[in-house]
Amino acid sequence: MAHIVIVGGGFAGVWSAAAAARVRGTRDLRITLIAPGDDLVLRPRLYEPEPERATVALKRILEPVGVEHMRAAVQDIDVDERTVTADGRKVGYDRLVLAAGSRLVRPEIPGAERMFDVDTLPGALRLRGHLRGRDGTTVVVGAGFAGLEIAAELAGRGRVVLVERAEEIAPDLGPGPRPVIEVALERLGVECRLGTTVTEVTEGGAMLATAPRSRRTPSCGRRAWKRTRSRPRSPGSATTWAA
């Protein structure tokens, strides 16, 4: 029997499994998805107030279409032998789909371990627990999709400083939507620090430094000085990495 093995239980892995099952028809084809968790985590929604609701049980998706779920993490792939090693078990394959996704890489700066993130469900729950009942300053690093969503969500809970090392908000989204985004951030009271990066995270705040060529004052907030500390207004402050 031919065997398709899919590594990864995120969107790409699940859709690959579902697509293989759809085109299988009546052919004798085994499909196995290898992922360590029981759930498909909807990562784009982890910034929301109840991140634990951003999950769907893999069993609910895979079982109805005849896809096996092997709950394990992959340590090795041997393309010559056509085998995958997952938690000490070898699994042979005829076709392999590698959809393991990505993982947050923290910057190599002092105090990086103090940063929060919404890259994983445990990370999002940790941030929520830290901010519960507090209205301090939150420094959001990165003005892409995730950073904008986090900044907008947290704007009603206290001061939000959005830090972006590029000279424009949402640099990857292009100039089209930028004016609308800038107006929305201004209305929410989000302070934007463009051409700026975080150099250190301390117990009391985040050290910011502007890029050498940074000259433009952003319309949605005040620029940082050459070297400045974003100080918290209450013990609820947090630095969230969303770059």
Protein Blocks (a to p, Z undefined) as FASTA:
>chain_A
ZZdddedjbfklmmmmmmmmmmnmmaccddddddfbfbdcdfklmmpmblmlmcccfklm
mmmnopacdddddfbdcfklopadeehiacddfbdcdfebpaddddddehklmpccfkbm
klmmmmmmmmgopacdcddehjafklmmmmmmmmmnoccddddfbfbehklnojmlmmmm
mmmmmmnopacdehiacfbdcfkbccddddfklmbdcfkbccddfbdcdddfbfkbccdd
fZZ
